[in-house]
Amino acid sequence: MEERVSGEEAFGSEKAVPEGNFPMEKGEQESWTMEDMLARVDHTQLKAFATWEDIRSLCQEAVQYHTASVCIPPSYVKRVRDTFGESLTICTVVGFPLGYSVTEAKLAEVEQALKEGCHEIDMVVNIGDVKSGLYDKVEEEIRTLKQACGEHVLKVIIETCYLTEEEKIAMCRAVTNAGADYIKTSTGFGTAGATIEDIQLFKKHIGPQVKIKAAGGIATLEELELFLRSGCHRVGTSKAVGLAAQKSCTNAELE
């Protein structure tokens, strides 16, 4: 039987910051602390060859550095919940990364993930439907999955690298109308990732209840802060914790 890991036992840390308890919004002239930035990070490992040791290490880092969540493959949700309990927030992906699963399959993925202890879902829209102009169909799928999520957070990945500006705006409306919690730029598996221009576009066209998550290609602490200062409530990245740890070691050596 695998030993259950508690955040307090492993690191002397508190539970990861839950949804809604983020630091207050920062003004454009105010810098973000490392703690503030990590509290907005979905610490991510979605590679096809990710092993349990990779996932376990990711979770330990998330607990230690108080990230917003871990974003992991669905097949690891139950094992993470059994091992780490409530010491972190678990996010997983649905219809990932291509989005063209039928709605019924995505719904089954959501229901299974929630049953196994997941707290947040990042779904991929049917990009082919978007490109075909079937915006109402996409909106209805998002609505169906949000109803299944209930109080749990639903983030909607629209894969901006494949969309025109008109299509991105249509997705802002669909996400808003369907009642999802977040619009998210990218899977990280497309031809490009998040851009500041897309964040600015989202801010103009989403409803007031919708938050923004950037993901894909955010590889430095400077980029992380830039996206947060631009209005993102979450950032998905696999690199932030490692960079923060490296910076912390460097600072300690200089003292």
Secondary structure, 3 states (H helix, E strand, C coil): CCCCCCHHHHHCCCCCCCCCCCCCCCCCCCCCCHHHHHCCEEEECCCCCCCHHHHHHHHHHHHHHCCCEEEECHHHHHHHHHHHCCCCCEEEEECCCCCCCCHHHHHHHHHHHHHCCCCEEEEECCHHHHHCCCHHHHHHHHHHHHHHHCCCEEEEECCHHHCCHHHHHHHHHHHHHHCCCEEECCCCCCCCCCCHHHHHHHHHHCCCCCEEEEECCCCCHHHHHHHHHCCCCEEEECCHHHHHHHHHHHHHHHC
